[in-house]
Amino acid sequence: MTVDMRSFLQQIKKTNDLFTVKKGVSTKYEIAAVTEKLDESKAALFENVKGSKFKLVSNLVGSRDRFAQAIGSKKSDINQKIVKAISSAKKPRISSTAKFFENSSKDISILPIVTHFQNESGPFITSSILYTRNQEKKSQNSSFHRLMPIGKNQFSIRMVEGRDLHRSFMFAKTHGQDLPVAITVGVHPAISIACAFQAKWGKNELEIANSLMNNKLTLAKCPSTGLLVPSTAEIVMEGKILRNKTHKEWMVEMLRTYDMPRPAPVIQIEKLYFRNNPIYHDILSGYTEARLLMGMPIEAKLNSIMKKKFPQTKQVILTSGGANWLHAVVQISKTR
Ligand SMILES: Cc1cc2nc3c(=O)[nH]c(=O)nc-3n(C[C@H](O)[C@H](O)[C@H](O)COP(=O)(O)O)c2cc1C
């Protein structure tokens, strides 16, 4: 099994699942337009992003086949593999080195952040995973949150109320504190799958990622926050969510409709690290990669619950017609 995003890219290149774009492309609409064309088909690697030294990958796990490849399972066994990974989650190893320390900057405008749709509030990082400390359970949490850049060292952050990061943020805020966070962009897709899973309060999703990766995940400590992040990440940022600042944002969500404008909290970034020859990851909101990442963990849970309660259940699928979220089809064995 591969352990980082770039070795996964090599793997899918061999199976002719990677479309390479050598021509210069703009982060404004062009990358999103090509990604939309490739929906449910190949992943795209943009080798020449205008105005940036980062390469960019999109539609990385934009099909069930690649989803299965990412976790080393057959397409028909994805759900079982996820359910097993949750029950056998195990602490990852900690490494004293990490390739992302190869380069650093204080300026987030060097990132090739994509503008996807005309009426969004701005460009967004959509593959950003945030790591924070759960102050009550003394564990770490990891979850996806979109980030919109504001100048050279701030982002607005969308945190759905009640999700784990929002609970930690509210805890910090009511104690008069900002919340330290680490952020990764460009991780192995098995890590993305685990971090899209709504694990129990206090449960560290990185342990589920480790199990999905056959215990091959290694973590590295961020120097300022002490938070642990996947050591093979392409890009890592450290900063804090400010307790007393907001900025209005909105974007297209999983149903391909615009979300309503809301004031969102703001992150102050202190440092940005990245690997040599860095690869940025973009996820096109509302399209298959985003929908599968959101829906597959729920589908796995549904399969496990339904099979226990109704043993005649063969499988449960969240359909693409229902945005992999709103519509489930249950296959059962005939009893007569
Ligand atoms: C591509 C993608 C983007 C997401 N963006 C957001 C977001 O902007 N805000 C948010 O609150 N949740 C977002 N989510 C959902 C959460 O990351 C997800 O529900 C996660 O499991 C929550 O983790 P928790 O159990 O630690 O709260 C996104 C998920 C995916 C897959």
The ligand as an ORCA input file, in Angstrom:
! r2SCAN-3c Opt
* xyz 0 1
  C     -14.407     17.807      1.109
  C     -15.062     18.087      2.432
  C     -15.257     19.399      2.840
  C     -15.863     19.663      4.062
  N     -16.005     20.956      4.470
  C     -16.514     21.229      5.698
  C     -16.592     22.585      6.175
  O     -16.214     23.534      5.492
  N     -17.089     22.778      7.426
  C     -17.512     21.755      8.225
  O     -17.923     21.997      9.359
  N     -17.471     20.468      7.791
  C     -16.963     20.186      6.557
  N     -16.880     18.896      6.114
  C     -17.427     17.818      6.949
  C     -16.556     17.414      8.103
  O     -15.185     17.475      7.833
  C     -16.879     15.973      8.500
  O     -18.235     15.868      8.810
  C     -16.048     15.494      9.657
  O     -16.265     14.135      9.825
  C     -16.382     16.186     10.954
  O     -15.525     15.650     11.912
  P     -15.798     15.655     13.474
  O     -16.459     14.325     13.798
  O     -14.430     15.726     14.035
  O     -16.660     16.818     13.802
  C     -16.284     18.598      4.886
  C     -16.089     17.293      4.477
  C     -15.488     17.027      3.259
  C     -15.269     15.606      2.847
*
